[in-house]
Amino acid sequence: MNNTIKKAAAVFAAAMTILSTSAASAFASTTDIGWEGVTNRVRSKDNTSSVYVYNQSYKDGTVSVYGYKNGYNYSVSSCSGYRSTFKTTNVTIPARSKREVHQFVKEKGYPSVHIYFNTDKTYGVWSSDTAGSYTSAN
C-alpha cells in the first residue's frame, strides 16, 4: 500500500509540473494581446528583446514605451554601458505593419513595460517580448 501512495504522489507531481509549465507558456510575454484606440497597457518583461507591435488598422499610429516599476514610468531610451540610444516616445507604427520597438527596460532593471497607444482609431496586437525579427520602428 505504501508503494501505491508513492506512485500516486509521483504521478500527481509529474502532472502538476506539466500543467504549471503549460500555464506559464500560455501567459508568456511573447503572447500577443490586443489593443484598440488610445489606451495603455502594462506587462511583465522577461528578456532584453524588443517590444513587438502589429498595427492591424489602416491608419498609422504612434506608441510610447516606458519601464514600469511600483506604479511609476521610467525612460528606457538609453542605458549606461550601451552606445545605442533609441527614440521610445511617439514612435510611428505604420498601418498594416509589424514592428519591433527597441528599448532598455530589462537592462535598466525594470520588471515591466508600460506601453501607450497614442492614436485614435487604431488597433492591433502587441507583446512585451519579441519572438521573431521585425523591421525596427525606432
Residue pairs with C-beta under 8 A, 6 or more apart in sequence:
28 46
28 129
29 43
29 44
29 45
29 46
29 127
29 128
29 129
30 46
30 52
30 127
30 129
30 130
30 131
31 127
32 52
32 54
32 125
32 126
32 127
33 41
33 43
33 125
33 126
33 127
34 123
34 124
34 125
35 41
35 117
35 123
35 124
35 125
35 126
36 122
36 123
37 117
37 120
37 121
37 122
37 123
38 117
38 118
38 119
38 120
39 116
39 117
40 114
40 115
40 116
40 117
41 114
41 115
41 117
41 126
42 68
42 112
42 113
42 114
42 115
43 112
43 113
43 115
43 127
43 128
44 111
44 112
44 113
44 128
45 105
45 106
45 110
45 111
45 112
45 113
45 128
45 129
46 106
46 128
46 129
47 106
47 129
48 106
48 107
49 100
49 129
49 130
49 131
50 100
50 101
50 102
50 103
50 130
50 134
50 136
51 65
51 100
51 101
51 103
51 105
51 113
51 115
51 126
51 127
51 128
51 129
51 130
52 98
52 99
52 100
52 101
52 126
52 127
52 129
52 130
52 131
52 132
52 134
53 63
53 93
53 98
53 99
53 100
53 101
53 115
53 124
53 125
53 126
53 137
54 97
54 98
54 99
54 124
54 125
54 126
55 61
55 93
55 94
55 95
55 96
55 97
55 99
55 122
55 123
55 124
56 96
56 123
56 124
56 125
57 95
57 96
57 121
57 122
57 123
57 124
58 95
58 96
59 95
59 119
59 121
59 122
60 92
60 93
60 94
60 95
60 119
60 122
61 92
61 93
61 95
61 117
61 118
61 119
61 122
61 124
62 90
62 91
62 92
62 93
62 118
62 119
63 90
63 91
63 93
63 101
63 115
63 116
63 117
63 118
63 137
64 88
64 89
64 90
64 91
64 115
64 116
64 118
65 76
65 88
65 89
65 91
65 101
65 103
65 105
65 113
65 114
65 115
65 116
66 73
66 74
66 75
66 76
66 88
66 113
66 114
66 115
66 116
67 73
67 74
67 75
67 76
67 103
67 104
67 105
67 108
67 110
67 112
67 113
67 114
68 74
68 105
68 110
68 111
68 112
68 113
68 114
69 110
69 111
69 112
73 114
74 108
74 110
75 88
76 88
76 103
76 104
76 105
76 108
76 110
77 85
77 86
77 87
77 88
77 89
77 103
77 104
78 84
78 85
78 86
78 104
79 104
79 107
79 108
82 104
82 107
84 102
86 101
86 102
86 103
86 104
86 138
87 138
88 101
88 102
88 103
88 138
90 118
91 101
91 137
91 138
92 137
93 99
93 122
93 124
93 137
97 135
98 134
98 135
99 134
99 135
99 136
99 137
100 130
100 133
100 134
100 135
100 136
100 137
101 136
101 137
101 138
102 136
102 138
103 113
105 112
105 113
105 128
112 128
113 128
115 126
115 128
